[in-house]
Amino acid sequence: MNFETKLVNLKIKDQYGATNTPVYLSNSFAYEDAEELEKVFKNRALGYVYSRVSNPTIKALEDKLASLEGGKQSILAASGMAAISTATLTLLEAGDEFVATSSLFGGTYNLFKNYQKYGITPRFSQGVERDDIAKLITNKTKFVFLETLGNPKLDIPDIKGIAEVCQKNNIPLIVDSTMTTPALIKPLELGANIVIHSTSKYINGTANSIGGVIIDGGNFDWTIFANFSEYKRFGKLAFTVKARGETFKDFGPSSSPLTSLLNELGIPTLALRMEKHSNNALELANFLLEHPKVKEVNYPGLESNKYNERAKNLLENGFGGMLTLRVGSKDKAFKVINNLEYFYNLANIGDVKSLVIHPASTIYAKNTVKEREALGAYDDLIRVSVGIEDIEDLKADFAQALK
Ligand SMILES: *Cc1c(COP(=O)(O)O)cnc(C)c1O
């Protein structure tokens, strides 16, 4: 089945033949026999026990997302941050290190920095090339973490090259693909081991609920790590077993069945939306590039963009819906934002509605000037999440706001 058919036709199992996922609003699941419940608790039989750990409605979305990425298993969490913290804390212990690119989503960057309070050392790379990562790897490195498309820098890591470095060093590669979704890229095929999404963004599509997912490629031997000794019998599936049975269960960042369903409703239109987001963003980027009041436009789909070649190699069916522009000063950036009519000024991406934000004064307000520059959140930069409206309206809106 090709990807777009799959988006529409991922079947659910239902005794009555329902074609949409039934919502199981039940905290617990009852068993006739004490023996059976004991088996489930001991990981010797499959079954639902308690919805903080797993739930059939949530499982339906987990299975769909795993299938779309080509992964083996997945865990839906309450948010993208819950997915990132759960995945990383499943691997990390005090004394460990990990390597991450530095142009990360602000929340992820802050979480990683805060891990230092628990005796864990993040090593942030300056660039996104294989050697930038390779030189930071030590015998304490537990994983490498990157985003398919840096936010807001829109830089594109050499995912294949970095995956090779990871393989050579026996280190798993975790990829946050929120900005791209499986409609544009499938990181597991490029050598990643874990894929993460904030489903709050493009997967949901209409910004009606928060969620995050961890997808396990089943392609790494986790049993090489000392803190997986209890999970040896699960082999390449040990990561998700430990993540669900330990980190997820202990910290409790579970989603709810209703929220899961809301996130699932966006799936059938994912490819359609990503294509329109990408086409609109490319046309708006080209329009802004020609505009005399715009100092710089960053969009990987532009021929002149530093990452255009790599974007063409790695991304299928479009370059995504995110672009940034610089207008010369913070003052001017605020004026443009205040004068836009169709673009909501808010902290989100991936909605069908067009959105803008001034990252330096909002998402990165607590970071130092030096950190902001490294993260690409310049004072005169506006981030745009281009929606699926008529592109002529979006161009006209920017034209009047810039004027
Ligand atoms: C939004 C976002 C997150 C965090 O997701 P939440 O659902 O807001 O917790 C992580 N990574 C990226 C790239 C994001 O855009």
PDBQT file of the ligand as one rigid body, heavy atoms in Angstrom, charges set to zero:
ROOT
HETATM    1  C1  LIG A 501       6.341  21.722  19.570  1.00  0.00    +0.000 C 
HETATM    2  C2  LIG A 501       7.546  20.914  19.420  1.00  0.00    +0.000 A 
HETATM    3  C3  LIG A 501       7.953  20.044  20.434  1.00  0.00    +0.000 A 
HETATM    4  C4  LIG A 501       7.223  19.937  21.746  1.00  0.00    +0.000 C 
HETATM    5  O1  LIG A 501       5.946  19.448  21.579  1.00  0.00    +0.000 OA
HETATM    6  P1  LIG A 501       4.706  19.789  22.585  1.00  0.00    +0.000 P 
HETATM    7  O2  LIG A 501       3.614  18.960  22.030  1.00  0.00    +0.000 OA
HETATM    8  O3  LIG A 501       4.476  21.256  22.479  1.00  0.00    +0.000 OA
HETATM    9  O4  LIG A 501       5.152  19.389  23.939  1.00  0.00    +0.000 OA
HETATM   10  C5  LIG A 501       9.081  19.288  20.213  1.00  0.00    +0.000 A 
HETATM   11  N1  LIG A 501       9.783  19.378  19.077  1.00  0.00    +0.000 NA
HETATM   12  C6  LIG A 501       9.433  20.213  18.082  1.00  0.00    +0.000 A 
HETATM   13  C7  LIG A 501      10.251  20.256  16.838  1.00  0.00    +0.000 C 
HETATM   14  C8  LIG A 501       8.306  21.011  18.215  1.00  0.00    +0.000 A 
HETATM   15  O5  LIG A 501       7.964  21.845  17.236  1.00  0.00    +0.000 OA
ENDROOT
TORSDOF 0
